[in-house]
Amino acid sequence: MRSRSLRTRLVATLLLLLAVASAVVALVTALTLRGFLLSRLDGDLRVSSRVLARIDSDSTLLPPLDAEERPGLRPADSLSAVLRHGQVLSAWVFTRDGGVQPVSPQEYPDLAAVPVDHAPLSADLGPLGVYRLVALPGGSGDVIVTGFTERTVQDTVARLVTTELIVAAVTLLGAGLTGAVLVRRELEPLERVAATAARVSTLQLDRGEVSLVERVPDTDPHTEVGQVGAALNHMLDHVGAALEARQDSETRLRQFVADASHELRTPLAAIRGYAELSRRGELPADAEYALVRISAQSERMTTLVEDLLLLARLDAGRPLERREVDLTRLVVDAVSDAHAAGPGHRWQLDLPEEPVTVPGDALRLAQVLANLLANARTHTPQGTTVTVALAVESAGARLEVVDDGPGIAPELLPHVFERFARGSTSRSRANGSSGLGLAIVDAVVAAHGGSVRVASVPGRSTFIVRLPSVAPEQTVPLRVVHSGLSPSGNPADGVCTDAADRADTTAAPAEADGDVAPVPHPPRP
């Protein structure tokens, strides 16, 4: 059953209570009036029955001979009957026009059943209607039954009930309209509370600087709705303060990361330079090995620092270079480099006949391609086929990197674009990954106004990058899309995650083995 609004339920409840009250009043009034009219009728019947009993007892047959000569003694629609030994000798009704009408013999049992010297009672005499009857003893052992019709009582009660129904209907209609207006006016503060909550629910509170200025206006602490509005305002004050504190912390953290990355570049360059310089002379084997490791680790640290510095700059909203970039050339070069770095993989290209160009930063887009291919190479076994496809869409370009490796663990899939995404509990860096590659892909693509998402099931993983054909004026936050791709490329039970489906990751989580950890399934044959 469809739920009703509070306004509808309040008005319906008001009308229901009013209808019940009107029905009770109408019933009590009708019963009271009927009792009063019957009491008056019974009083008139007792008085008339004594007089008429003396008149009718002088004649064994009705109607009496003087009925037409003294009509005043016979009220209109009155009934007289003579009973002897329990049998009705005659029964007549004196009509309003002064005439008489015999009572049908079928009604005689009702007349004979009237007790003598008893309180008046009602009897239904068929076509004649309902009569109040009383029986008194007459002369020669006869019983004289006298009756007055209840038609007047019934007509009066019927008119009262009709009037009450009309008045109740008009009252309910007026009360419904008035109640709807009053309830709507009284619930306006509650609607303002709901509207404020709805506006707050549309704000993006999970990242960036948030200005939470929405408040419920006119909160009266003396009303229940005003108390709800005041409580919501207090809650929004606390939430706003918490968001400001979070933003301040994130800003300081970003500044620290940027400053630390910038400051570390010079000493790391010096370490690498001195290590290279020291290796030019004759050195013992142990010293040579140590210098090689120093050079390798400093080079690794330099890469990590450069990645952190790039992310910090992108977080700060620094604009990228904007010029026409030949994506086709970038894809060919990136696949050639990947083939040289990973000869054990099978690399394939799927390119359109015409070159594909988009506005953007060529260096950063090349880094996106390099990171995606390095991710595929690092987290798939030897012999895996990696296909890079490029296509033109109505809104821009579509780039896909597809591999037939073991896939990405479902629990890791929503977090692959987070910084230092944790693929396993191990802290080993044997594969050389910093855990920032896909985070850089996400940040660079978002800075270009595009979107990136990943779909993965065992045997097929697909990274999809969309870049607009028009340079954006500002970065538009992406939203989350969940779907899946089967090994054939059709929707399946996998999970697809947009880059925006994650929390802000400026704080550094625990280390991970790499950007993406494979599911421990054998590759598809």
Sequence and secondary structure as in RCSB ss.txt:
>XXXX:A:sequence
MRSRSLRTRLVATLLLLLAVASAVVALVTALTLRGFLLSRLDGDLRVSSRVLARIDSDSTLLPPLDAEERPGLRP
ADSLSAVLRHGQVLSAWVFTRDGGVQPVSPQEYPDLAAVPVDHAPLSADLGPLGVYRLVALPGGSGDVIVTGFTE
RTVQDTVARLVTTELIVAAVTLLGAGLTGAVLVRRELEPLERVAATAARVSTLQLDRGEVSLVERVPDTDPHTEV
GQVGAALNHMLDHVGAALEARQDSETRLRQFVADASHELRTPLAAIRGYAELSRRGELPADAEYALVRISAQSER
MTTLVEDLLLLARLDAGRPLERREVDLTRLVVDAVSDAHAAGPGHRWQLDLPEEPVTVPGDALRLAQVLANLLAN
ARTHTPQGTTVTVALAVESAGARLEVVDDGPGIAPELLPHVFERFARGSTSRSRANGSSGLGLAIVDAVVAAHGG
SVRVASVPGRSTFIVRLPSVAPEQTVPLRVVHSGLSPSGNPADGVCTDAADRADTTAAPAEADGDVAPVPHPPRP
>XXXX:A:secstr
     HHHHHHHHHHHHHHHHHHHHHHHHHHHHHHHHHHHHHHHHHHHHHHHHHHHTT SSSS TTTTT GGGS 
TTEEEEEEETTEEEEEEEE TTS EEE  GGGHHHHHTS BT   EEEE GGG EEEEEEEE GGG EEEEEEES
HHHHHHHHHHHHHHHHHHHHHHHHHHHHHHHHHHHHHHHHHHHHHHHHHHHTS  SSS        SS  TTSHH
HHHHHHHHHHHHHHHHHHHHHHHHHHHHHHHHHHHHHHHHHHHHHHHHHHHHHTTS   HHHHHHHHHHHHHHHH
HHHHHHHHHHHHHHHTT     EEEEHHHHHHHHHHHHHHH TTSEEEEE  SS  EEEE HHHHHHHHHHHHHH
HHHTS TT EEEEEEEEETTEEEEEEEE SS B TTTGGGTTSTT  SSS    TT   S HHHHHHHHHHHTT 
EEEEEEETTEEEEEEEEESS  SS            TTSS  S EEEETTSS    S     SSS  B S     
